[in-house]
Amino acid sequence: MSSSRPSAASTAGRTTRGPARSTALTTSLGTFLAAVALTVVAACSTGSTTGSVTEDPAGAASTSPPASTPHEPTPAPDTAAAPEPTELTDRAEPRLLLATEAESDGLAVVDPTVREGSAVVARVVVGPAPWGVATHGRTAYVATAQGVAVVDLDALVRTDLVPYRDSPSRVGYGEYRRGGMGIAVSPDGARVHVAVHRGEDSTLETIDLASGEVVASTPVGLRPFDVLVSADGSEVYTVDHDEFSVHVVDTTTFEARRIEVAPFGTEDGLASFEKPHYAVLDDDGTLLLPYQGRVLVRLDPATGTTTSVASSADSHQHGVARTPDGRVVVVGNGPFGNAAGGPNVAVLDPATGEERVAPLARRHETVTTWTDPETGAPRAVLAGGYTQAEAWDGATVVDLTTLETYEIQIPGRPQVVVPLPEGTDR
């Protein structure tokens, strides 16, 4: 499958990148959060999601987005009225997370150590219905329904919104909403690759960050939940939820190869629950994809061959993350399709097959790994923005040593969570 390359889109009406910053904007994220983290909780609630109702392809209703201006930068946080230093300033700054607010328009900065009240310590308005988020250096890139938002993580401000080549004419919320889904940044930070769902088809759009333009739009499988980039940046992988496939896109020619990955077959098509959702890359460049709490599939993108590791989780699996020691942490959402178990979290070693499974009280969508700054304990954080049903405003933190859990509050149905990159000045 080859890419289509229309002429570059016009930049008329686009926000100018790198606007002049006020003194408030030059305040580092670390300083800002240390001063306001314990007092801004009430100001960090999500925007309204009230709107008209539209129908998604599956027949489920979804709300249209709040009014927004796609090309208008978000104001910086008000640091002028920052309170006196509090308890948070007297200890090491916590390792924070970023979470996309799928039912709102924000990118939340989250402190997973906050167990009472909202764990959101700051937020940036990025655009309606954000899904994926990826970082490079001190910049975050967010796949919203309308374009890729570029966020300066030190100033906590959106500096640009790059529209998709094929932006949806209308925007809704929920699993079937059109617009950006999975997103990844090239290792050199020069390009962003974002999967764009357009209803009848999907593409991988490649954005050149120097020009802020879409330089290629490559047809891939329908509804790519996840996008990954090879270690050398030569290939991009889309995890195509509705086509039981992974597409391998060459970043020089923008040609794509389709690899079917369907360990339980493709019977029932779109109605099947045995479809791929998310993946992680192993050290050897293979992709690890969990299916139904029954197998973890290892895909070699060069050859298209697959092997599998058995799992006993027996739960419809979505998000997956990799720990520093090579284990994978997988979200289980309960009994769907050939999976009969309840919601759970599985920690599986692909090398040995050793696995531990713990039940959870709620469903989740994605997961990331995190280190508790106070204890140094390895943990996982599971986002509660489940795409089908029973979504909730929060996340579950799992101790990867004991599998003990606690919940934190994140308004706006958090869809994807990733670590906030460490600052160079801390």
The 8 nearest C-alpha neighbors of each residue, nearest first, counted from 0:
[[1, 255, 254, 256, 2, 218, 257, 219],
 [2, 0, 254, 255, 3, 217, 253, 218],
 [1, 3, 217, 254, 253, 218, 216, 4],
 [2, 4, 216, 217, 5, 1, 215, 218],
 [3, 5, 215, 216, 2, 6, 214, 217],
 [6, 4, 3, 7, 215, 216, 8, 214],
 [5, 7, 8, 4, 214, 9, 215, 213],
 [8, 6, 5, 9, 213, 214, 212, 164],
 [9, 7, 6, 10, 164, 212, 213, 5],
 [8, 10, 11, 7, 212, 12, 13, 6],
 [9, 11, 13, 12, 8, 212, 211, 14],
 [10, 12, 9, 13, 8, 14, 70, 15],
 [11, 13, 10, 14, 70, 9, 15, 71],
 [14, 12, 10, 11, 70, 15, 160, 161],
 [13, 15, 70, 159, 16, 71, 12, 160],
 [14, 16, 13, 17, 18, 159, 158, 70],
 [17, 15, 158, 159, 18, 14, 211, 13],
 [16, 18, 158, 19, 15, 159, 20, 14],
 [19, 17, 16, 20, 15, 158, 14, 72],
 [18, 20, 17, 21, 24, 16, 22, 25],
 [21, 19, 24, 18, 25, 22, 23, 17],
 [20, 22, 24, 23, 25, 19, 75, 26],
 [21, 23, 25, 24, 20, 26, 79, 78],
 [24, 22, 21, 25, 26, 78, 79, 77],
 [23, 25, 154, 21, 20, 22, 26, 75],
 [24, 26, 22, 23, 154, 27, 20, 21],
 [25, 27, 24, 23, 154, 31, 28, 30],
 [28, 26, 153, 30, 29, 25, 31, 154],
 [27, 29, 153, 31, 30, 32, 154, 26],
 [28, 30, 27, 32, 31, 33, 92, 425],
 [31, 29, 33, 27, 28, 32, 34, 26],
 [32, 30, 28, 34, 29, 33, 27, 35],
 [31, 33, 36, 35, 34, 29, 30, 28],
 [32, 34, 88, 30, 31, 35, 36, 87],
 [35, 33, 84, 32, 31, 81, 82, 36],
 [34, 36, 32, 38, 37, 33, 39, 81],
 [37, 35, 120, 32, 38, 33, 39, 34],
 [36, 38, 35, 39, 40, 120, 87, 85],
 [37, 39, 35, 36, 40, 41, 82, 120],
 [40, 38, 42, 41, 35, 36, 37, 120],
 [41, 39, 43, 42, 38, 117, 120, 119],
 [40, 42, 39, 43, 44, 38, 117, 116],
 [43, 41, 39, 40, 44, 38, 121, 45],
 [44, 42, 40, 41, 121, 39, 45, 122],
 [43, 45, 42, 410, 41, 46, 40, 411],
 [46, 44, 411, 103, 410, 43, 47, 105],
 [45, 47, 103, 48, 44, 104, 105, 65],
 [46, 48, 49, 45, 65, 103, 50, 102],
 [49, 47, 65, 103, 50, 46, 64, 102],
 [48, 50, 47, 65, 62, 51, 64, 63],
 [51, 49, 63, 62, 48, 65, 64, 52],
 [50, 52, 63, 62, 53, 49, 64, 61],
 [51, 53, 62, 61, 63, 60, 50, 54],
 [54, 52, 61, 60, 62, 55, 51, 63],
 [53, 55, 60, 58, 59, 61, 56, 52],
 [54, 56, 58, 57, 59, 175, 60, 53],
 [57, 55, 58, 54, 175, 59, 198, 176],
 [58, 56, 55, 59, 175, 54, 60, 269],
 [57, 59, 55, 56, 54, 60, 53, 61],
 [60, 58, 55, 57, 54, 61, 56, 53],
 [59, 61, 54, 53, 52, 55, 58, 62],
 [62, 60, 172, 53, 52, 171, 173, 54],
 [61, 63, 52, 171, 172, 50, 51, 53],
 [62, 64, 171, 50, 51, 170, 52, 172],
 [65, 63, 171, 127, 170, 66, 50, 62],
 [66, 64, 48, 67, 50, 63, 49, 47],
 [65, 67, 64, 68, 127, 50, 63, 69],
 [68, 66, 69, 65, 126, 127, 64, 71],
 [67, 69, 71, 70, 66, 126, 72, 160],
 [70, 68, 71, 67, 160, 126, 145, 146],
 [69, 71, 14, 13, 68, 160, 72, 159],
 [70, 72, 68, 69, 14, 73, 159, 160],
 [73, 71, 157, 158, 159, 74, 70, 14],
 [72, 74, 157, 156, 124, 75, 71, 123],
 [75, 73, 156, 72, 76, 157, 123, 124],
 [74, 76, 156, 155, 24, 77, 73, 154],
 [77, 75, 78, 74, 155, 156, 23, 154],
 [76, 78, 79, 75, 80, 23, 81, 74],
 [77, 79, 81, 80, 76, 23, 31, 26],
 [78, 80, 77, 81, 23, 76, 82, 22],
 [81, 79, 78, 82, 77, 35, 83, 34],
 [80, 82, 78, 79, 35, 34, 83, 77],
 [83, 81, 34, 80, 84, 35, 38, 85],
 [82, 84, 85, 34, 81, 35, 80, 88],
 [85, 83, 34, 88, 82, 86, 33, 87],
 [86, 84, 87, 88, 83, 34, 89, 37],
 [85, 87, 89, 88, 84, 90, 37, 33],
 [86, 88, 85, 89, 90, 33, 92, 37],
 [89, 87, 33, 86, 90, 85, 84, 34],
 [90, 88, 86, 87, 91, 85, 84, 92],
 [91, 89, 88, 87, 92, 86, 93, 373],
 [90, 92, 93, 89, 88, 372, 87, 373],
 [91, 93, 90, 94, 33, 29, 87, 88],
 [94, 92, 372, 95, 91, 110, 112, 371],
 [93, 95, 372, 92, 96, 110, 370, 419],
 [94, 96, 110, 419, 109, 93, 418, 108],
 [97, 95, 418, 419, 109, 417, 108, 110],
 [96, 98, 108, 417, 416, 107, 419, 109],
 [99, 97, 416, 107, 415, 106, 413, 100],
 [98, 100, 106, 413, 414, 415, 129, 101],
 [99, 101, 411, 413, 105, 103, 412, 102],
 [102, 100, 128, 129, 414, 103, 412, 413],
 [103, 101, 411, 100, 128, 412, 172, 48],
 [102, 104, 100, 411, 101, 128, 46, 48],
 [105, 103, 127, 126, 124, 128, 125, 100],
 [106, 104, 124, 100, 125, 123, 103, 107],
 [105, 107, 99, 123, 122, 98, 100, 124],
 [108, 106, 122, 98, 97, 109, 121, 105],
 [109, 107, 97, 121, 119, 122, 120, 96],
 [108, 110, 119, 96, 118, 95, 120, 97],
 [109, 111, 95, 118, 112, 113, 119, 96],
 [112, 110, 113, 109, 118, 407, 95, 396],
 [111, 113, 110, 114, 118, 371, 93, 407],
 [114, 112, 118, 111, 115, 110, 407, 116],
 [113, 115, 407, 112, 116, 406, 118, 111],
 [116, 114, 113, 117, 407, 118, 408, 112],
 [117, 115, 118, 408, 114, 113, 40, 407],
 [116, 118, 408, 119, 40, 409, 115, 407],
 [117, 119, 113, 110, 109, 408, 409, 407],
 [120, 118, 109, 117, 108, 121, 107, 409],
 [119, 121, 36, 108, 109, 40, 118, 39],
 [122, 120, 108, 119, 107, 43, 123, 39],
 [123, 121, 107, 106, 108, 105, 43, 124],
 [122, 124, 106, 105, 125, 156, 155, 107],
 [123, 125, 105, 104, 73, 126, 106, 122],
 [126, 124, 105, 148, 104, 123, 157, 106],
 [127, 125, 104, 143, 124, 69, 129, 128],
 [126, 128, 104, 64, 144, 129, 143, 103],
 [127, 129, 101, 144, 143, 104, 102, 103],
 [130, 128, 143, 101, 142, 99, 127, 100],
 [131, 129, 180, 142, 101, 414, 143, 99],
 [132, 130, 181, 142, 180, 182, 415, 141],
 [131, 133, 141, 140, 142, 182, 139, 130],
 [134, 132, 140, 183, 139, 182, 184, 141],
 [135, 133, 139, 138, 140, 136, 132, 184],
 [136, 134, 138, 137, 188, 139, 184, 133],
 [135, 137, 138, 134, 420, 139, 188, 422],
 [136, 138, 152, 135, 151, 420, 153, 139],
 [139, 137, 151, 152, 135, 150, 136, 134],
 [140, 138, 134, 150, 133, 149, 141, 135],
 [139, 141, 149, 133, 132, 148, 134, 147],
 [140, 142, 132, 148, 147, 131, 143, 139],
 [143, 141, 179, 147, 131, 130, 129, 180],
 [144, 142, 129, 145, 146, 179, 128, 126],
 [143, 145, 178, 179, 128, 127, 146, 177],
 [146, 144, 143, 178, 166, 162, 163, 167],
 [147, 145, 162, 163, 161, 143, 160, 144],
 [148, 146, 142, 161, 141, 160, 143, 140],
 [147, 149, 160, 141, 140, 125, 159, 146],
 [148, 150, 140, 159, 157, 158, 139, 160],
 [151, 149, 157, 139, 138, 156, 158, 152],
 [150, 152, 138, 156, 155, 154, 153, 157],
 [153, 151, 155, 137, 138, 154, 150, 28],
 [152, 154, 28, 27, 155, 151, 137, 26],
 [153, 155, 24, 156, 151, 152, 25, 27],
 [156, 154, 152, 151, 153, 75, 123, 150],
 [157, 155, 75, 154, 151, 73, 150, 158],
 [156, 158, 150, 73, 72, 149, 159, 151],
 [159, 157, 72, 149, 16, 150, 156, 17],
 [158, 160, 149, 14, 157, 16, 148, 161],
 [159, 161, 148, 147, 70, 146, 149, 162],
 [160, 162, 147, 146, 159, 148, 211, 163],
 [163, 161, 146, 145, 160, 147, 164, 166],
 [162, 164, 166, 146, 165, 161, 145, 213],
 [163, 165, 166, 162, 213, 8, 216, 204],
 [164, 166, 163, 167, 197, 162, 195, 178],
 [165, 167, 163, 164, 145, 168, 162, 178],
 [168, 166, 169, 177, 178, 165, 170, 197],
 [167, 169, 166, 170, 165, 145, 177, 197],
 [170, 168, 167, 171, 63, 177, 64, 166],
 [169, 171, 63, 64, 144, 177, 167, 176],
 [172, 170, 63, 176, 62, 64, 61, 169],
 [171, 173, 176, 61, 62, 128, 102, 63],
 [174, 172, 176, 175, 61, 386, 171, 102],
 [173, 175, 386, 176, 387, 172, 385, 177],
 [176, 174, 173, 55, 177, 56, 172, 57],
 [175, 177, 171, 172, 173, 174, 170, 178],
 [178, 176, 196, 197, 144, 167, 198, 175],
 [177, 179, 144, 195, 196, 145, 167, 197],
 [180, 178, 195, 142, 144, 143, 194, 196],
 [179, 181, 194, 130, 131, 224, 142, 195],
 [180, 182, 225, 226, 131, 224, 194, 193],
 [181, 183, 193, 226, 131, 192, 133, 132],
 [184, 182, 192, 133, 227, 226, 191, 193],
 [185, 183, 191, 190, 188, 192, 186, 133],
 [184, 186, 188, 190, 187, 232, 191, 189],
 [187, 185, 188, 232, 184, 230, 231, 189],
 [188, 186, 185, 189, 190, 232, 184, 135],
 [187, 189, 185, 186, 190, 184, 135, 191],
 [190, 188, 187, 208, 185, 207, 209, 191],
 [191, 189, 207, 185, 206, 208, 188, 184],
 [190, 192, 184, 206, 205, 183, 185, 193],
 [191, 193, 205, 183, 182, 204, 184, 206],
 [194, 192, 182, 204, 203, 181, 195, 179],
 [193, 195, 203, 181, 180, 179, 202, 223],
 [194, 196, 179, 178, 202, 201, 180, 203],
 [195, 197, 201, 178, 177, 222, 198, 179],
 [198, 196, 177, 200, 201, 199, 195, 178],
 [199, 197, 200, 196, 177, 201, 56, 175],
 [198, 200, 197, 201, 221, 196, 56, 222],
 [199, 201, 197, 221, 198, 196, 202, 220],
 [202, 200, 196, 221, 197, 195, 219, 218],
 [203, 201, 218, 217, 219, 195, 194, 216],
 [202, 204, 194, 217, 216, 193, 195, 218],
 [203, 205, 216, 193, 215, 192, 202, 194],
 [206, 204, 192, 215, 213, 214, 191, 216],
 [205, 207, 213, 191, 212, 190, 214, 208],
 [208, 206, 190, 211, 212, 209, 210, 213],
 [207, 209, 211, 210, 190, 189, 206, 212],
 [208, 210, 207, 211, 189, 212, 190, 206],
 [211, 209, 212, 208, 207, 206, 213, 214],
 [210, 212, 208, 207, 209, 206, 161, 213],
 [213, 211, 210, 206, 207, 214, 7, 8],
 [212, 214, 206, 205, 215, 207, 204, 164],
 [213, 215, 205, 206, 212, 207, 7, 216],
 [216, 214, 205, 4, 204, 213, 217, 3],
 [215, 217, 204, 203, 3, 202, 2, 4],
 [216, 218, 2, 203, 202, 3, 219, 215],
 [217, 219, 202, 2, 201, 203, 216, 220],
 [220, 218, 202, 201, 246, 217, 203, 221],
 [221, 219, 239, 242, 201, 223, 222, 244],
 [220, 222, 201, 241, 200, 239, 223, 242],
 [223, 221, 196, 240, 239, 224, 241, 201],
 [224, 222, 239, 238, 225, 240, 237, 221],
 [225, 223, 181, 180, 276, 222, 238, 240],
 [224, 226, 181, 238, 277, 223, 237, 182],
 [227, 225, 237, 181, 182, 236, 183, 238],
 [228, 226, 236, 235, 183, 237, 229, 225],
 [229, 227, 235, 232, 234, 236, 185, 230],
 [230, 228, 232, 234, 231, 235, 233, 284],
 [229, 231, 232, 228, 186, 284, 233, 234],
 [232, 230, 229, 233, 186, 234, 228, 185],
 [231, 233, 229, 230, 185, 234, 186, 228],
 [234, 232, 250, 231, 249, 229, 235, 251],
 [235, 233, 249, 248, 229, 250, 232, 228],
 [234, 236, 228, 248, 227, 247, 229, 249],
 [237, 235, 247, 227, 246, 226, 228, 248],
 [236, 238, 226, 246, 245, 223, 225, 239],
 [239, 237, 245, 223, 225, 224, 240, 277],
 [240, 238, 223, 220, 244, 242, 221, 245],
 [239, 241, 275, 276, 222, 223, 242, 274],
 [242, 240, 221, 239, 269, 243, 222, 274],
 [241, 243, 244, 239, 220, 240, 221, 274],
 [244, 242, 274, 261, 260, 259, 241, 240],
 [245, 243, 259, 260, 239, 242, 258, 238],
 [244, 246, 238, 258, 237, 239, 257, 236],
 [245, 247, 257, 237, 256, 236, 219, 258],
 [246, 248, 236, 256, 255, 235, 234, 257],
 [247, 249, 255, 235, 234, 254, 253, 250],
 [250, 248, 234, 253, 251, 254, 252, 233],
 [249, 251, 253, 233, 234, 252, 248, 235],
 [252, 250, 249, 253, 233, 254, 234, 248],
 [251, 253, 254, 249, 250, 2, 248, 1],
 [254, 252, 249, 250, 2, 251, 248, 255],
 [253, 255, 1, 252, 249, 2, 248, 0],
 [254, 256, 248, 0, 247, 1, 246, 249],
 [257, 255, 247, 246, 0, 248, 258, 254],
 [256, 258, 246, 245, 247, 259, 255, 244],
 [259, 257, 245, 244, 303, 246, 260, 256],
 [258, 260, 244, 243, 261, 245, 257, 242],
 [261, 259, 244, 243, 258, 262, 245, 275],
 [260, 262, 264, 263, 243, 259, 265, 274],
 [261, 263, 264, 260, 296, 290, 273, 294],
 [264, 262, 261, 273, 265, 266, 274, 290],
 [263, 265, 261, 262, 266, 273, 243, 260],
 [264, 266, 268, 261, 267, 263, 243, 271],
 [265, 267, 268, 264, 271, 263, 270, 269],
 [268, 266, 271, 270, 269, 265, 272, 264],
 [269, 267, 270, 271, 266, 265, 241, 242],
 [268, 270, 271, 241, 267, 242, 272, 274],
 [271, 269, 267, 268, 272, 266, 241, 273],
 [272, 270, 267, 268, 269, 273, 266, 274],
 [271, 273, 336, 274, 335, 270, 315, 337],
 [274, 272, 271, 263, 290, 291, 336, 275],
 [273, 275, 243, 272, 240, 276, 271, 261],
 [276, 274, 240, 243, 277, 238, 290, 239],
 [275, 277, 317, 240, 224, 238, 274, 318],
 [278, 276, 225, 318, 317, 319, 238, 275],
 [279, 277, 288, 287, 319, 286, 280, 225],
 [280, 278, 287, 286, 320, 281, 319, 321],
 [279, 281, 286, 285, 284, 287, 282, 278],
 [280, 282, 283, 284, 285, 286, 279, 287],
 [283, 281, 284, 280, 285, 325, 230, 286],
 [282, 284, 281, 285, 280, 286, 299, 230],
 [285, 283, 281, 282, 280, 286, 229, 230],
 [284, 286, 299, 281, 298, 283, 280, 297],
 [285, 287, 280, 298, 297, 279, 281, 278],
 [286, 288, 297, 279, 278, 296, 280, 295],
 [287, 289, 278, 296, 295, 286, 277, 297],
 [290, 288, 295, 294, 296, 316, 287, 291],
 [291, 289, 294, 292, 316, 293, 295, 273],
 [292, 290, 315, 316, 293, 314, 338, 313],
 [293, 291, 313, 312, 314, 310, 290, 294],
 [292, 294, 310, 291, 313, 309, 311, 290],
 [295, 293, 309, 310, 308, 290, 307, 292],
 [294, 296, 289, 308, 307, 288, 290, 309],
 [295, 297, 307, 288, 287, 306, 294, 289],
 [296, 298, 287, 306, 305, 286, 307, 285],
 [297, 299, 305, 286, 285, 300, 304, 296],
 [298, 300, 285, 303, 301, 304, 302, 305],
 [301, 299, 303, 302, 298, 285, 247, 286],
 [302, 300, 299, 303, 304, 285, 247, 298],
 [301, 303, 304, 300, 299, 298, 305, 258],
 [304, 302, 300, 299, 301, 258, 298, 305],
 [305, 303, 302, 299, 298, 306, 300, 301],
 [306, 304, 298, 297, 299, 296, 303, 307],
 [307, 305, 297, 296, 298, 304, 308, 295],
 [306, 308, 296, 295, 297, 294, 309, 305],
 [307, 309, 295, 294, 352, 349, 296, 310],
 [310, 308, 294, 293, 295, 307, 311, 352],
 [309, 311, 293, 294, 292, 312, 308, 295],
 [310, 312, 313, 293, 292, 309, 354, 356],
 [311, 313, 292, 314, 310, 356, 345, 293],
 [314, 312, 292, 338, 340, 311, 293, 339],
 [315, 313, 292, 333, 331, 338, 340, 291],
 [316, 314, 291, 332, 331, 333, 338, 335],
 [317, 315, 331, 291, 330, 314, 290, 332],
 [316, 318, 276, 330, 364, 277, 331, 365],
 [319, 317, 365, 330, 366, 277, 364, 329],
 [318, 320, 329, 328, 366, 278, 277, 330],
 [321, 319, 328, 367, 327, 366, 279, 368],
 [320, 322, 327, 326, 325, 328, 323, 279],
 [321, 323, 326, 325, 324, 327, 368, 320],
 [322, 324, 325, 321, 326, 368, 377, 327],
 [325, 323, 322, 326, 321, 348, 327, 377],
 [326, 324, 322, 323, 321, 327, 348, 281],
 [327, 325, 348, 322, 347, 321, 324, 349],
 [326, 328, 321, 347, 320, 346, 322, 329],
 [329, 327, 346, 320, 319, 345, 321, 347],
 [328, 330, 319, 345, 344, 318, 327, 331],
 [331, 329, 344, 318, 316, 317, 319, 343],
 [330, 332, 316, 343, 314, 342, 315, 344],
 [333, 331, 342, 362, 315, 316, 314, 363],
 [332, 334, 341, 342, 314, 315, 340, 331],
 [335, 333, 339, 338, 340, 314, 341, 315],
 [336, 334, 338, 315, 337, 272, 333, 339],
 [335, 337, 272, 338, 273, 334, 271, 315],
 [336, 338, 335, 339, 291, 273, 334, 272],
 [339, 337, 314, 313, 334, 335, 336, 291],
 [338, 340, 334, 313, 314, 337, 335, 341],
 [341, 339, 314, 313, 334, 333, 338, 342],
 [340, 342, 333, 334, 314, 343, 332, 339],
 [343, 341, 333, 332, 331, 359, 362, 358],
 [344, 342, 358, 359, 331, 357, 341, 330],
 [343, 345, 330, 357, 331, 329, 356, 358],
 [344, 346, 356, 329, 328, 355, 347, 312],
 [347, 345, 328, 355, 354, 327, 356, 329],
 [346, 348, 354, 327, 326, 353, 349, 345],
 [347, 349, 326, 352, 353, 350, 351, 354],
 [350, 348, 352, 351, 347, 308, 326, 327],
 [351, 349, 348, 352, 353, 325, 326, 308],
 [350, 352, 353, 348, 349, 347, 354, 308],
 [351, 353, 348, 349, 350, 354, 308, 347],
 [354, 352, 348, 351, 347, 355, 349, 350],
 [355, 353, 347, 346, 352, 348, 356, 345],
 [354, 356, 346, 345, 347, 357, 353, 344],
 [355, 357, 345, 344, 312, 346, 354, 343],
 [356, 358, 344, 343, 402, 345, 359, 355],
 [359, 357, 343, 342, 344, 356, 360, 341],
 [360, 358, 343, 342, 361, 357, 344, 362],
 [359, 361, 342, 358, 362, 343, 341, 395],
 [362, 360, 359, 342, 363, 383, 332, 389],
 [361, 363, 332, 342, 385, 383, 389, 390],
 [364, 362, 383, 385, 382, 381, 384, 365],
 [363, 365, 385, 384, 318, 382, 317, 383],
 [366, 364, 318, 382, 415, 381, 363, 317],
 [367, 365, 381, 380, 318, 319, 320, 382],
 [366, 368, 320, 380, 379, 417, 416, 369],
 [367, 369, 379, 378, 380, 322, 320, 366],
 [368, 370, 378, 379, 377, 371, 367, 380],
 [371, 369, 377, 378, 376, 375, 372, 368],
 [370, 372, 375, 376, 373, 374, 377, 369],
 [373, 371, 375, 93, 374, 370, 94, 91],
 [374, 372, 371, 375, 93, 376, 91, 370],
 [375, 373, 376, 371, 372, 370, 377, 378],
 [374, 376, 371, 372, 370, 373, 377, 378],
 [375, 377, 374, 371, 370, 378, 398, 400],
 [378, 376, 370, 399, 369, 398, 371, 375],
 [377, 379, 398, 399, 369, 397, 370, 368],
 [378, 380, 368, 397, 369, 367, 396, 381],
 [379, 381, 396, 367, 366, 395, 368, 397],
 [380, 382, 366, 395, 394, 365, 363, 396],
 [383, 381, 394, 365, 363, 413, 364, 384],
 [384, 382, 363, 394, 391, 393, 385, 390],
 [385, 383, 412, 414, 413, 390, 364, 382],
 [384, 386, 364, 390, 363, 383, 387, 388],
 [385, 387, 174, 384, 388, 173, 364, 390],
 [388, 386, 385, 174, 389, 390, 173, 384],
 [389, 387, 390, 386, 385, 362, 384, 391],
 [388, 390, 391, 385, 362, 387, 361, 384],
 [389, 391, 385, 384, 388, 383, 412, 386],
 [390, 392, 383, 412, 393, 384, 389, 385],
 [393, 391, 412, 410, 409, 411, 408, 383],
 [392, 394, 408, 409, 383, 407, 391, 382],
 [395, 393, 382, 383, 381, 407, 406, 380],
 [394, 396, 406, 381, 380, 405, 407, 397],
 [395, 397, 380, 405, 404, 379, 406, 381],
 [398, 396, 404, 379, 378, 402, 403, 399],
 [399, 397, 378, 402, 403, 400, 401, 404],
 [398, 400, 378, 402, 377, 401, 397, 379],
 [399, 401, 398, 402, 377, 376, 378, 403],
 [400, 402, 403, 398, 399, 397, 404, 378],
 [403, 401, 398, 399, 397, 400, 404, 357],
 [402, 404, 401, 398, 397, 405, 399, 400],
 [405, 403, 397, 396, 398, 402, 395, 406],
 [404, 406, 396, 395, 407, 397, 403, 114],
 [407, 405, 395, 394, 396, 408, 404, 393],
 [406, 408, 394, 114, 393, 118, 395, 409],
 [407, 409, 393, 117, 118, 392, 410, 116],
 [408, 410, 393, 392, 117, 118, 119, 413],
 [411, 409, 392, 412, 45, 44, 408, 393],
 [410, 412, 100, 102, 103, 45, 413, 392],
 [411, 413, 384, 392, 100, 101, 102, 391],
 [414, 412, 100, 384, 99, 382, 98, 101],
 [413, 415, 384, 101, 99, 130, 382, 412],
 [414, 416, 98, 99, 365, 131, 413, 382],
 [417, 415, 98, 97, 367, 382, 366, 96],
 [416, 418, 97, 96, 367, 419, 98, 415],
 [419, 417, 96, 97, 420, 95, 416, 369],
 [418, 420, 96, 95, 97, 421, 417, 94],
 [421, 419, 418, 422, 137, 136, 134, 135],
 [420, 422, 419, 423, 425, 94, 137, 136],
 [423, 421, 424, 425, 420, 137, 29, 136],
 [422, 424, 425, 421, 137, 136, 420, 27],
 [423, 425, 422, 27, 29, 421, 28, 30],
 [424, 422, 423, 29, 421, 92, 30, 91]]
